[in-house]
Amino acid sequence: MTVLYDVPGPKARRRSAIGSVIGTAVVVAIAVAVVLRLQSQGQFEASKWEPFRDGDILEALGKGALATLRAAGLAIALALVLGSLLFAIFVPSISELFTLLGSTTGALVGFILPTAMYLKLGPDTDKQSARRALCKVMLATTIVIALLTTARSLQFAIQTKAADLLRQPASANKA
């Protein structure tokens, strides 16, 4: 028995097993489709993999991968420490952080990233098409909107903090 949920009964265990089998089958089918597509395009031909037989190239790739992992680990550690410090100093409540994150990530995830990915990864045949022009206008517009909503969230947080400071008694401000 667990505190979070009841122990599943026979029907729930059966449904869970069926869902697991179906999920695994879907993942395997996607992997097989990807491999077949790559093979049909000749991506597994020996000539394409020939450079990786050279020991110098493999050594350089290994060194590069290790350097990337070290840099990523250092960046993650520093980001956690500095982010926690700055959060503790400048954000008195978690609701203000969520307000700021919501105002920035909503536009970023919903509009900016998909549009930028289409412009970068979309078909090269229509470099000057109306669709690409519309994507560029949409990208510029959503960047401006994201900046404005972030600025408004910051302004609201600052006004709220100032109002809280003004409501406190003078003796509490000196302490």
N, C-alpha and C positions, 0 to 999 in steps of 0.2 A: 504494500500500500504506500502510496506517495501523497504528498501534500498538494501537489499541483493538479493532479487529475486522478480519476478512478482507473483501476486496472481494467484494460480492455477485455471485453467478453469475447465469446467465440465469433460472433458476427463481425465485430470490429477487427479482430485479428485476421479473419478471412479477407475483409475489405482491404486491410493494410497490405496483406500479402499480394493480393491481386493488383493493387495500385503499384506496389514495388516491381512486380513482374512487368506490368505495362510500361512503367517509367523506364526500366532497364531496357526493354525492347525498343522503345523510342530512341533512347540515347544510342544504342547499338546501331539502329537503322540510320540515324543521322551520321554516325561515324563511317559506316559502310558507304553511304552516299557520297560523303566527302572524299574518301579514298578512291572510289570509282571515278569520280569527276576529275580528281588529280591525275589518275592513271590515264584517263581518256585524253587528257591534254599533254601527256608525255612528261609529267613532272617526276616520274620515278625512273627515267632513263639513266643509264650509267654515266653518260656524258655530262649530265647536269650535276652529278654528285662527285665528279672527278676531283675538283679542287679540295674537297674534304679528305682526300687520301694523303695530301701533303702534310707531313708532320709539323712543319713550321706554321702553316695556317691553323692547324688544330691547336698548337701551343699558343698562338696569338689570340685565338678565340677563347681559349681557357683563361688566359690572363685577363682579357677584356671582361669576361663574365665575372671573374672574381673581383676585379676592380669596381665593376658596376654594383655588385652585391655589397661590397664594403661601403661604397658611397651611399647606396640606398639605406643601409643600416645606420650609418652616421646621420644621414638626413632625417630619418624617422625618429631617431633618439633625440636629436636637437629640436625637431618640430614638436615632439611631445613635451619636452622640458620647457621650451620657450612658450609654446601654446598654453600650457598649464599655468605658467607664471603670468603671462599676459591676461589670461582668462580670470585668474584670481585677483589681479590688480584692477582690471577695467570693467569686468562684468559682474555686478553684484548679485544678479539672479539668473537662473537658467532660462526663464521666460524671455528675457531680453536677447539671450543668445539664439534661442529658437526663432524669435522674430527676425533677427538679422540673417540667420541662415535661410529662413523661408523666403525672404525677400530677394536673396541673391540666387539661390539654387533653383527656385521655381522657373525663372526665365532661362537660366543656363541649361538645365536639363530638358525643358520642354521645347525651347526654340533655338537657342544658340548652338548647342552641340549638334543636333541633327542637321541644321542648315550648313554648318561648317563642314561636317562630314560629307554631305552631299557635294558641296563645292570642291572638296579635296578628292573624294573617291568616285564622284559621279562620272558619267561617260565623257570622254575627252572630245567626242565628235561635235558637241554643241558648245564650244568655248564662248561664243558670242550670242547664244540663244536668249530668248526672252525669259525662259525658265531660270537660267543662271543669273540674269540681271535681277529678276524678282527675288531670288535667293539672297543676292547681295544687299538689296534694299531691306529685306526682312531681317537679315543679320545685323545690319547697321541700326535699324529701328529697335530691335530687341536688346541690343547692347546698350543703347541710350535708355530704354525703359528699365533695364536691370540696374544701371547706374543710378537712375532717379529713384527707384524703389529702395535701393540700398541707402542712398542719401536720406530719404524720408525716414527710414527705419532708424538710422543713426540720430537724426534730428529728434525724433520722438523719444528715443532712449535718453538723449541729453536733456530734453525738456522735462521728462519724468524725473530724472535724477535731480535736476535743479529744483523742481517743485518739492520733492521730498526733503531736500536740504533746507528750503525756506520754511517748511512746516515744522521742522525740529526746533525745540527751544534753544536759545542762545547758549545755555550751559552745556547742552549736548554737543554743539559744534566745537566748543573749546576743548572737550575731553579727548 
